[in-house]
Amino acid sequence: MILIYAGIYKYWVMRVLIIDPVNGAAGDMITSALIDLGADSRIVMAAMESIVSKPEIERVDRAGISALYLKTNAPVVTRTLEEVVVRVMESGVTDHVKELAVRIFNRLNEGEFEVHGKEAHFHEVGADDAIADVIGACTALECLNVDAVFTLPVPLGKGYVKSAHGIYPVPAPATLTIIKNSGLLSKFPHPDVVEGELCTPTGAAILAEFSLGAVDHLPDGSVTSLGYGAGTRNPPDVPNILRAIIMETPGDLEFDTISILETNVDDVSGEIIAYTVSRLMDEGARDVSINPLIMKKGRPGSLIRIVCSSKDADRLTLVLVEELGTLGVREIPFVHRRIAERSIEEVDVRIDGGMYSCRVKLGKINGRIISFKVEFDDAAQCAKKSGLPLQKVISNIELAAREQIIGLGDMP
């Protein structure tokens, strides 16, 4: 972020990366686009070479657009999440890149777990080419040193795709689950695109982890550089590319500094974990999430992740040790978090003949509403009083919010 002085005034300029998945997203397309954008190719390729022996990058033509095409030349290998994490941690990259890559593979694991159940499957996404793509993309992002990343809507493809599990519909179930859990926007592909997968699970997980949020158009500001990454297919009429854009925009986003705490547990009951989550929130945690894991020797376990103020990290670590008996808590300290403006508005809504006042939480950037969410407690109270299903009550409140708050900005 740059501070510019103009007379007696001063204002912030943010260096923002916008990822535009023109024809979808895959790990190699993201990495090559970021290299074309300005990431140091020698550093990125050296990082990938710590996973695969001879990655190659070349300039190609995709429907008249010059783009970089990346090939990892790696054999297909099936691995567990733990084996993938070992490969990542043994790679020759910075600690920050390793942490970012592990978070991406945790997203992949969560997506696979939701689809396949107890045993998460790491087939294509556990291969060396996928690991090298993730390491390359994370290294490239680190090289660019941007203030924030946003992603435009992602085309997911159509038809069917052959995978290690058999013939699956497009988008692949794991891809769709990752998109669902991320808040990324999706869109229909260009009508001339042939059937096939446009966004892979690895591509979706990288975009989800990189992005501060989803946008449906370029923000106000000046474009400073462009990069294009090519996919493998080369249809004649539609450029099979992913575009990366760096823009300088007014720095109107608020920001703060947080820490992330993580620990794995496999011998604690669900009741104890639930109590611990409640105590962590009471002690000042900003957010607590529990993700299922398959740990050593196939034992089921849980990853507990806490987002907190850096000053509260020591106290919350003590809570984890006291309640769970864990012997180790990982801390990712001093993470810079960009946060949208937030406000609470009340809307009046008629539900089953009665009038209710309900709160709605708004998220804004530059005064424009980019998201809104009904306060759950208010919706639950309305459902109890009216006797209607909670889901229908929430829909009614959302409709009222769109009608009554539309004058405050563009609704999502």
C-alpha positions as CSV (number, residue, x, y, z in Angstrom):
1,M,0.0,0.0,0.0
2,I,1.4,3.4,-1.0
3,L,0.8,6.7,0.8
4,I,0.7,9.7,-1.7
5,Y,0.8,13.3,-0.7
6,A,-1.0,16.0,-2.8
7,G,-0.7,19.4,-1.3
8,I,-2.1,19.1,2.3
9,Y,-4.1,16.0,1.4
10,K,-2.9,12.4,1.6
11,Y,-4.6,9.2,0.4
12,W,-3.8,5.5,0.2
13,V,-3.3,3.6,-3.0
14,M,-3.8,-0.1,-2.9
15,R,-1.9,-2.4,-5.3
16,V,-4.6,-5.0,-6.1
17,L,-4.4,-8.2,-8.1
18,I,-7.6,-9.1,-10.0
19,I,-7.8,-12.6,-11.3
20,D,-10.1,-13.0,-14.4
21,P,-10.7,-16.6,-15.2
22,V,-11.8,-15.9,-18.8
23,N,-12.1,-19.6,-19.7
24,G,-11.7,-21.2,-16.3
25,A,-8.9,-21.8,-13.9
26,A,-6.3,-24.5,-13.2
27,G,-3.1,-24.4,-11.1
28,D,-0.9,-24.1,-14.2
29,M,-2.9,-21.3,-15.7
30,I,-2.8,-19.3,-12.5
31,T,0.9,-19.8,-12.1
32,S,1.8,-18.9,-15.7
33,A,-0.5,-15.8,-15.6
34,L,1.2,-14.5,-12.5
35,I,4.6,-15.1,-14.1
36,D,3.5,-13.2,-17.2
37,L,2.2,-10.5,-14.9
38,G,5.6,-9.9,-13.4
39,A,6.4,-12.6,-10.8
40,D,10.1,-13.6,-11.1
41,S,10.1,-16.7,-13.3
42,R,13.5,-17.9,-12.0
43,I,12.2,-17.9,-8.4
44,V,8.9,-19.5,-9.3
45,M,10.5,-22.2,-11.5
46,A,13.1,-23.0,-8.8
47,A,10.3,-23.4,-6.3
48,M,8.5,-25.8,-8.6
49,E,11.7,-27.7,-9.3
50,S,11.9,-28.7,-5.7
51,I,8.8,-30.8,-6.4
52,V,9.2,-31.8,-10.1
53,S,12.5,-32.2,-12.0
54,K,11.9,-30.3,-15.3
55,P,9.0,-27.9,-15.5
56,E,8.8,-26.0,-18.8
57,I,7.2,-22.7,-19.7
58,E,6.7,-21.4,-23.2
59,R,4.8,-18.6,-25.0
60,V,1.8,-19.8,-27.0
61,D,-1.1,-18.4,-29.0
62,R,-4.6,-18.9,-27.7
63,A,-7.2,-17.6,-30.3
64,G,-4.9,-14.7,-31.1
65,I,-3.8,-13.9,-27.6
66,S,-0.2,-14.4,-26.5
67,A,0.0,-16.3,-23.2
68,L,2.4,-18.4,-21.2
69,Y,1.9,-22.1,-21.0
70,L,3.3,-24.2,-18.1
71,K,4.0,-27.9,-18.2
72,T,5.2,-29.7,-15.1
73,N,6.0,-33.1,-16.8
74,A,5.2,-35.0,-13.6
75,P,3.8,-38.6,-13.3
76,V,0.4,-39.1,-11.7
77,V,0.7,-40.3,-8.1
78,T,-2.1,-40.9,-5.5
79,R,-1.3,-39.5,-2.0
80,T,-3.0,-38.8,1.3
81,L,-3.3,-35.3,2.6
82,E,-0.6,-36.0,5.2
83,E,1.8,-37.2,2.4
84,V,1.0,-34.1,0.4
85,V,1.8,-31.9,3.4
86,V,5.1,-33.6,3.9
87,R,6.0,-32.9,0.2
88,V,5.1,-29.3,0.7
89,M,7.0,-28.9,3.9
90,E,10.1,-30.5,2.3
91,S,10.0,-28.2,-0.7
92,G,12.6,-25.4,-1.1
93,V,10.3,-22.4,-0.6
94,T,9.7,-19.8,2.1
95,D,7.7,-20.7,5.3
96,H,4.9,-18.3,4.1
97,V,4.6,-20.2,0.8
98,K,4.5,-23.5,2.7
99,E,1.7,-22.3,5.0
100,L,-0.3,-20.9,2.1
101,A,0.1,-24.1,0.1
102,V,-1.0,-26.3,3.1
103,R,-4.1,-24.1,3.5
104,I,-4.9,-24.7,-0.1
105,F,-4.6,-28.4,0.2
106,N,-6.7,-28.3,3.4
107,R,-9.4,-26.6,1.3
108,L,-9.1,-29.4,-1.3
109,N,-9.3,-32.0,1.5
110,E,-12.4,-30.4,2.9
111,G,-14.1,-30.4,-0.5
112,E,-13.2,-34.0,-1.2
113,F,-14.4,-35.0,2.3
114,E,-17.8,-33.4,1.8
115,V,-18.2,-35.3,-1.5
116,H,-16.8,-38.7,-0.6
117,G,-17.5,-39.0,3.1
118,K,-15.2,-40.4,5.8
119,E,-12.2,-41.2,3.6
120,A,-10.9,-38.1,1.7
121,H,-9.6,-39.1,-1.8
122,F,-6.5,-37.4,-3.1
123,H,-5.9,-38.7,-6.6
124,E,-5.2,-36.1,-9.3
125,V,-4.8,-33.3,-6.7
126,G,-2.2,-35.4,-4.8
127,A,0.0,-35.8,-7.8
128,D,3.4,-34.0,-8.1
129,D,2.1,-31.7,-10.9
130,A,-0.7,-30.4,-8.6
131,I,1.7,-29.9,-5.7
132,A,4.1,-28.1,-8.1
133,D,1.3,-25.9,-9.5
134,V,0.2,-24.9,-6.0
135,I,3.8,-24.2,-4.9
136,G,4.4,-22.2,-8.1
137,A,1.2,-20.1,-7.7
138,C,1.9,-19.3,-4.0
139,T,5.5,-18.4,-4.8
140,A,4.4,-16.1,-7.7
141,L,1.9,-14.4,-5.5
142,E,4.5,-13.8,-2.9
143,C,6.8,-12.3,-5.5
144,L,4.1,-9.8,-6.7
145,N,3.7,-8.5,-3.1
146,V,0.1,-7.1,-3.7
147,D,-2.1,-5.6,-1.0
148,A,-5.2,-7.7,-1.9
149,V,-6.5,-10.2,-4.4
150,F,-10.0,-10.3,-5.9
151,T,-11.5,-12.8,-8.4
152,L,-14.0,-12.2,-11.1
153,P,-16.8,-14.8,-11.8
154,V,-15.4,-18.3,-12.7
155,P,-16.8,-20.3,-15.6
156,L,-17.1,-23.9,-14.5
157,G,-17.7,-25.8,-17.8
158,K,-20.3,-28.2,-18.8
159,G,-20.8,-31.9,-19.8
160,Y,-18.8,-34.7,-18.2
161,V,-15.2,-35.4,-17.2
162,K,-13.3,-38.7,-16.7
163,S,-11.6,-38.8,-13.3
164,A,-10.0,-41.4,-11.0
165,H,-13.5,-42.0,-9.5
166,G,-15.2,-42.6,-12.9
167,I,-17.3,-40.3,-15.2
168,Y,-18.4,-37.3,-13.3
169,P,-20.6,-34.3,-14.2
170,V,-19.0,-30.9,-14.8
171,P,-18.3,-29.0,-12.6
172,A,-16.7,-31.8,-10.7
173,P,-18.4,-32.3,-7.2
174,A,-15.2,-31.3,-5.3
175,T,-14.9,-28.1,-7.5
176,L,-18.5,-27.2,-6.8
177,T,-18.1,-27.8,-3.1
178,I,-15.0,-25.6,-2.9
179,I,-16.8,-22.8,-4.8
180,K,-19.8,-23.1,-2.5
181,N,-17.6,-22.8,0.6
182,S,-15.5,-19.9,-0.7
183,G,-18.0,-17.2,-1.7
184,L,-16.5,-17.1,-5.2
185,L,-18.9,-16.2,-8.0
186,S,-19.5,-18.6,-10.9
187,K,-20.9,-18.0,-14.4
188,F,-21.9,-20.0,-17.5
189,P,-19.1,-20.5,-20.0
190,H,-19.1,-18.9,-23.4
191,P,-21.7,-20.6,-25.6
192,D,-19.1,-21.6,-28.2
193,V,-17.0,-23.5,-25.5
194,V,-17.0,-27.2,-26.2
195,E,-18.0,-29.5,-23.3
196,G,-15.4,-30.1,-20.7
197,E,-14.0,-29.0,-17.3
198,L,-13.0,-25.4,-17.2
199,C,-12.2,-25.0,-13.5
200,T,-10.3,-27.8,-11.7
201,P,-10.6,-28.5,-7.9
202,T,-7.0,-27.3,-7.6
203,G,-7.7,-24.1,-9.5
204,A,-10.8,-23.4,-7.4
205,A,-8.9,-24.0,-4.1
206,I,-6.1,-21.6,-5.1
207,L,-8.5,-18.9,-6.1
208,A,-10.5,-19.4,-2.9
209,E,-7.4,-19.1,-0.7
210,F,-5.9,-16.2,-2.6
211,S,-9.0,-14.1,-2.8
212,L,-10.1,-11.5,-0.3
213,G,-13.4,-11.6,-2.1
214,A,-15.4,-12.0,-5.3
215,V,-16.2,-9.1,-7.6
216,D,-18.4,-9.0,-10.7
217,H,-16.5,-6.2,-12.5
218,L,-13.2,-4.4,-12.3
219,P,-13.0,-1.8,-9.5
220,D,-12.2,1.9,-10.1
221,G,-8.5,2.6,-10.6
222,S,-5.7,2.4,-13.1
223,V,-4.4,-0.8,-14.7
224,T,-0.6,-1.1,-14.3
225,S,0.1,-4.6,-15.7
226,L,-1.4,-7.6,-17.4
227,G,-0.6,-11.3,-17.6
228,Y,-2.1,-14.2,-19.5
229,G,-1.9,-17.9,-18.6
230,A,-2.8,-20.5,-21.2
231,G,-4.7,-23.8,-20.8
232,T,-3.8,-27.0,-22.6
233,R,-6.7,-26.9,-25.1
234,N,-6.6,-24.5,-28.0
235,P,-10.1,-24.0,-29.5
236,P,-10.1,-21.7,-32.5
237,D,-12.8,-19.2,-31.5
238,V,-12.5,-18.9,-27.7
239,P,-9.2,-17.9,-26.0
240,N,-8.4,-20.6,-23.4
241,I,-6.7,-18.3,-21.0
242,L,-6.8,-16.9,-17.4
243,R,-6.0,-13.2,-17.2
244,A,-4.3,-11.5,-14.2
245,I,-4.5,-7.8,-13.7
246,I,-2.7,-5.5,-11.3
247,M,-4.5,-2.2,-10.6
248,E,-3.9,0.7,-8.3
249,T,-7.1,1.6,-6.5
250,P,-8.1,4.0,-3.8
251,G,-7.3,2.4,-0.4
252,D,-10.7,2.6,1.1
253,L,-10.7,-0.8,2.7
254,E,-10.1,-1.0,6.4
255,F,-7.4,-3.4,7.6
256,D,-6.2,-4.9,10.8
257,T,-3.7,-7.4,12.0
258,I,-4.8,-10.9,13.2
259,S,-3.2,-14.2,14.1
260,I,-4.3,-17.7,13.1
261,L,-4.0,-20.5,15.6
262,E,-4.3,-24.2,14.6
263,T,-4.2,-27.5,16.4
264,N,-5.1,-31.1,15.4
265,V,-6.9,-33.4,17.9
266,D,-8.0,-37.0,17.6
267,D,-8.9,-38.1,21.1
268,V,-11.4,-35.5,22.3
269,S,-15.2,-35.9,22.3
270,G,-17.5,-33.7,20.3
271,E,-19.0,-32.3,23.5
272,I,-15.6,-31.2,24.7
273,I,-14.8,-29.6,21.3
274,A,-18.2,-27.8,21.3
275,Y,-17.6,-26.4,24.9
276,T,-14.1,-25.3,23.9
277,V,-15.4,-23.4,20.8
278,S,-17.9,-21.6,23.1
279,R,-15.2,-20.7,25.6
280,L,-12.9,-19.5,22.8
281,M,-15.6,-17.2,21.5
282,D,-16.3,-15.9,25.0
283,E,-12.5,-15.3,25.5
284,G,-12.4,-13.0,22.4
285,A,-11.8,-15.2,19.3
286,R,-13.0,-13.5,16.1
287,D,-13.9,-16.9,14.6
288,V,-13.5,-20.6,15.3
289,S,-13.9,-23.4,12.7
290,I,-13.7,-27.2,13.0
291,N,-12.7,-29.2,10.0
292,P,-12.6,-33.0,9.8
293,L,-9.3,-34.7,9.2
294,I,-8.0,-38.2,8.5
295,M,-4.8,-38.5,10.7
296,K,-2.1,-41.0,11.2
297,K,-3.1,-44.7,10.9
298,G,-6.4,-43.6,9.4
299,R,-7.7,-42.2,12.7
300,P,-10.5,-39.5,12.4
301,G,-9.6,-36.2,13.9
302,S,-10.4,-32.5,13.8
303,L,-8.5,-29.4,12.8
304,I,-9.4,-26.5,15.1
305,R,-8.6,-23.1,13.5
306,I,-9.0,-19.8,15.4
307,V,-8.9,-16.3,14.0
308,C,-8.0,-13.8,16.7
309,S,-6.4,-10.5,17.5
310,S,-2.7,-10.9,17.8
311,K,-2.7,-9.6,21.4
312,D,-5.2,-12.4,22.3
313,A,-3.1,-15.3,20.8
314,D,-1.4,-16.3,24.0
315,R,-4.5,-16.4,26.1
316,L,-6.5,-18.4,23.5
317,T,-3.5,-20.8,23.2
318,L,-3.8,-21.5,26.9
319,V,-7.5,-22.2,26.5
320,L,-6.7,-24.8,23.8
321,V,-4.1,-26.5,26.1
322,E,-6.4,-26.4,29.1
323,E,-9.5,-27.8,27.5
324,L,-8.1,-30.1,24.8
325,G,-4.8,-31.2,26.3
326,T,-3.1,-30.5,23.1
327,L,0.7,-30.4,23.2
328,G,1.3,-28.1,20.3
329,V,-0.5,-25.1,18.8
330,R,0.6,-23.6,15.4
331,E,0.5,-19.9,15.1
332,I,0.6,-17.9,11.9
333,P,1.3,-14.4,13.4
334,F,0.6,-10.9,12.2
335,V,-1.6,-11.7,9.2
336,H,-2.7,-8.6,7.5
337,R,-6.5,-8.8,6.9
338,R,-8.4,-6.5,4.6
339,I,-11.9,-5.9,5.9
340,A,-14.9,-4.4,4.2
341,E,-16.9,-1.6,5.9
342,R,-19.6,-3.2,8.0
343,S,-22.9,-1.9,9.3
344,I,-26.2,-3.2,10.7
345,E,-29.5,-2.1,9.3
346,E,-33.0,-2.9,10.4
347,V,-35.8,-3.9,8.0
348,D,-39.5,-4.2,8.5
349,V,-40.9,-7.5,7.2
350,R,-44.4,-8.9,7.1
351,I,-44.4,-12.6,8.0
352,D,-47.7,-14.6,8.0
353,G,-49.7,-11.5,8.8
354,G,-47.5,-10.1,11.5
355,M,-44.9,-7.3,11.3
356,Y,-41.4,-7.8,12.5
357,S,-38.2,-5.7,12.7
358,C,-35.1,-7.7,11.8
359,R,-31.4,-6.8,11.6
360,V,-29.3,-7.3,8.4
361,K,-25.5,-7.1,8.4
362,L,-24.1,-5.2,5.4
363,G,-20.6,-5.4,3.9
364,K,-19.5,-2.4,1.8
365,I,-16.5,-1.4,-0.3
366,N,-16.2,2.3,-1.4
367,G,-19.8,2.8,-0.1
368,R,-21.2,0.1,-2.4
369,I,-23.0,-2.9,-0.8
370,I,-21.2,-6.1,-1.8
371,S,-22.9,-8.5,0.6
372,F,-25.6,-8.8,3.1
373,K,-26.7,-11.4,5.6
374,V,-29.7,-11.8,7.8
375,E,-29.0,-11.9,11.6
376,F,-29.7,-15.5,12.4
377,D,-31.1,-14.8,15.9
378,D,-33.7,-12.4,14.6
379,A,-34.8,-14.8,11.9
380,A,-35.0,-17.7,14.4
381,Q,-37.2,-15.5,16.7
382,C,-39.5,-14.6,13.8
383,A,-39.8,-18.3,12.9
384,K,-40.7,-19.3,16.4
385,K,-43.4,-16.6,16.7
386,S,-44.9,-17.1,13.3
387,G,-44.6,-20.9,13.2
388,L,-43.2,-20.8,9.6
389,P,-40.1,-22.7,8.5
390,L,-36.9,-20.8,9.2
391,Q,-35.7,-21.0,5.6
392,K,-38.9,-19.3,4.4
393,V,-38.6,-16.6,7.1
394,I,-35.0,-15.9,6.0
395,S,-36.1,-15.6,2.3
396,N,-38.8,-13.1,3.3
397,I,-36.3,-11.0,5.3
398,E,-33.8,-11.1,2.4
399,L,-36.5,-9.9,0.0
400,A,-37.5,-7.1,2.4
401,A,-33.8,-6.1,2.7
402,R,-33.5,-5.9,-1.1
403,E,-36.6,-3.7,-1.4
404,Q,-35.8,-1.4,1.6
405,I,-32.0,-1.0,1.3
406,I,-31.6,-0.8,-2.4
407,G,-31.2,3.0,-2.2
408,L,-28.0,2.6,-0.1
409,G,-26.0,1.1,-3.0
410,D,-25.9,-1.7,-5.6
411,M,-27.1,-4.9,-4.1
412,P,-25.3,-8.2,-4.7
